[in-house]
C-alpha cells in the first residue's frame, strides 16, 4: 500500500478483510471528491460511495450513498429511528470521525457513530469508499462494509 496506513486501512488489515487500496493524485481545486475518484480510477460513479455526517435528532449519524445521488435527510432520519435530520457542522464531523472533509471514511472512525448505507450498495460485487484521506479509496465487498460498520441498509439516496 502506498503511503501511511489510515485507521480505515489498519482496521481492514487487522480484521483480515479482503480489500484493495487505490490511490490517485487528488486535485486540491476539485470539490466533487467522489466523482474525481471514479474518474481517476476508471470505475462507474454508482460504485463509489461518499460518507456524509448528519445530525438525527441531535445525534451524529453517518449516511453512505453513491456519489451519483444525494443523501435524503428525511429517509436517513427514518432509517435511524429519528424524526429530523440535517447535515452536521463540518468541524463536528471531522472531530467525531477523525478524518478531514473529502476523506471521511465509514471505516475506522474515531467515534463509532450510527451508520446507514444506501440499499444500492447491494447491486455490486465490490464498492469503493474513502480510505481516510483525499486520493485514497478502498474497494471491498458491500457485505464487509456493512458488517464492519454495523450499518443499517436502507433507501437513503435521493
C-alpha positions as CSV (number, residue, x, y, z in Angstrom):
1,X,0.0,0.0,0.0
2,X,1.3,3.4,-0.9
3,X,1.8,5.8,1.9
4,X,0.9,5.6,5.6
5,X,-1.9,3.4,6.9
6,X,-5.1,5.2,8.0
7,X,-7.4,3.9,10.7
8,X,-9.6,2.5,7.9
9,X,-6.9,0.6,6.2
10,X,-5.5,-0.6,9.5
11,X,-8.9,-1.9,10.6
12,X,-9.3,-3.9,7.3
13,X,-5.8,-5.3,7.7
14,X,-6.3,-6.2,11.4
15,X,-9.6,-7.9,10.7
16,X,-8.1,-9.7,7.6
17,X,-10.9,-8.4,5.4
18,X,-10.2,-8.7,1.6
19,X,-9.8,-5.3,0.1
20,X,-7.8,-3.3,-2.4
21,X,-6.4,0.1,-1.8
22,X,-6.4,2.5,-4.7
23,X,-4.6,5.8,-4.7
24,X,-4.8,8.8,-7.1
25,X,-3.5,12.3,-7.3
26,X,-6.2,14.5,-5.7
27,X,-6.6,17.9,-7.3
28,X,-6.9,20.4,-4.4
29,X,-9.3,22.5,-6.6
30,X,-11.7,19.6,-7.0
31,X,-14.6,19.6,-4.6
32,X,-16.5,16.6,-6.0
33,X,-14.3,14.1,-4.4
34,X,-16.3,11.0,-5.3
35,X,-16.6,11.9,-9.0
36,X,-12.9,12.7,-9.0
37,X,-12.2,9.3,-7.6
38,X,-14.4,7.4,-10.0
39,X,-12.8,9.2,-13.0
40,X,-9.3,8.7,-11.7
41,X,-9.9,5.0,-11.0
42,X,-11.9,4.4,-14.2
43,X,-14.9,3.0,-12.4
44,X,-18.7,3.7,-12.6
45,X,-19.7,6.5,-10.3
46,X,-22.5,4.3,-9.0
47,X,-19.9,2.0,-7.3
48,X,-18.2,4.9,-5.5
49,X,-19.9,5.8,-2.2
50,X,-19.5,9.0,-0.2
51,X,-19.7,9.3,3.5
52,X,-21.7,12.2,4.9
53,X,-22.2,13.1,8.6
54,X,-25.6,14.3,9.7
55,X,-27.4,15.0,12.9
56,X,-30.5,13.0,13.5
57,X,-32.5,14.4,16.4
58,X,-29.2,15.9,17.7
59,X,-27.1,12.7,17.4
60,X,-24.3,12.5,14.8
61,X,-25.2,9.8,12.3
62,X,-23.4,8.7,9.1
63,X,-25.0,8.2,5.7
64,X,-23.2,6.4,3.0
65,X,-24.6,7.0,-0.5
66,X,-23.4,6.7,-4.1
67,X,-21.7,9.8,-5.4
68,X,-24.3,10.0,-8.2
69,X,-27.0,10.7,-5.6
70,X,-27.6,12.9,-2.6
71,X,-28.3,12.0,1.0
72,X,-32.1,12.1,1.6
73,X,-32.1,13.5,5.1
74,X,-35.7,12.5,5.8
75,X,-35.0,8.9,4.8
76,X,-31.8,8.9,6.9
77,X,-33.8,10.1,9.9
78,X,-36.5,7.4,9.4
79,X,-33.8,4.7,8.9
80,X,-32.2,5.8,12.1
81,X,-35.4,5.8,14.1
82,X,-35.4,9.6,14.3
83,X,-37.7,12.4,13.2
84,X,-35.5,15.2,11.9
85,X,-32.1,15.3,10.2
86,X,-29.7,17.9,9.0
87,X,-26.2,17.9,7.7
88,X,-23.7,18.1,10.6
89,X,-21.3,21.0,11.1
90,X,-18.0,20.3,9.3
91,X,-15.9,20.8,12.4
92,X,-18.1,18.4,14.4
93,X,-18.0,15.8,11.6
94,X,-14.2,16.0,11.4
95,X,-13.8,15.9,15.2
96,X,-16.1,12.8,15.6
97,X,-14.7,10.8,12.7
98,X,-11.0,11.8,12.9
99,X,-11.0,12.4,9.2
100,X,-10.9,15.6,7.0
101,X,-13.8,16.5,4.7
102,X,-13.4,14.8,1.4
103,X,-11.6,12.0,3.2
104,X,-14.1,10.8,5.7
105,X,-14.2,7.0,5.7
106,X,-17.1,5.0,7.0
107,X,-14.4,2.7,8.5
108,X,-12.2,3.2,11.5
109,X,-13.8,6.4,12.7
110,X,-12.6,7.9,16.0
111,X,-16.1,7.7,17.5
112,X,-18.3,4.8,16.3
113,X,-21.4,6.6,15.0
114,X,-24.7,5.0,13.9
115,X,-24.3,4.4,10.2
116,X,-26.7,3.8,7.3
117,X,-25.7,2.6,3.9
118,X,-27.9,3.1,0.9
119,X,-29.5,-0.1,-0.4
120,X,-27.9,0.3,-3.9
121,X,-24.7,-1.0,-2.3
122,X,-26.1,-4.5,-2.8
123,X,-26.0,-4.1,-6.6
124,X,-22.3,-4.6,-6.8
125,X,-19.7,-7.3,-6.0
126,X,-17.4,-4.6,-4.8
127,X,-17.8,-0.9,-4.0
128,X,-15.4,1.9,-3.3
129,X,-15.4,4.2,-0.2
130,X,-12.9,6.7,1.1
131,X,-9.8,5.2,2.7
132,X,-9.4,8.0,5.2
133,X,-7.8,10.8,3.1
134,X,-8.3,12.5,-0.2
135,X,-6.9,10.5,-3.0
136,X,-7.3,7.2,-1.2
137,X,-10.1,4.8,-2.0
138,X,-10.8,1.3,-0.6
139,X,-12.5,-1.3,-2.7
140,X,-14.3,-4.0,-0.7
141,X,-17.4,-6.3,-0.7
142,X,-20.6,-4.5,0.3
143,X,-21.3,-7.1,2.9
144,X,-17.9,-6.5,4.6
145,X,-18.6,-2.7,4.6
146,X,-22.0,-3.3,6.3
147,X,-20.6,-5.8,8.8
148,X,-17.5,-3.8,9.8
149,X,-19.5,-0.6,10.4
150,X,-22.6,-2.3,12.0
151,X,-24.6,-0.4,9.3
152,X,-28.3,-0.4,8.7
153,X,-29.0,-0.8,4.9
154,X,-31.9,1.4,3.7
155,X,-33.0,3.6,0.8
156,X,-31.4,6.9,1.8
157,X,-30.2,8.2,-1.5
158,X,-32.3,10.9,-3.2
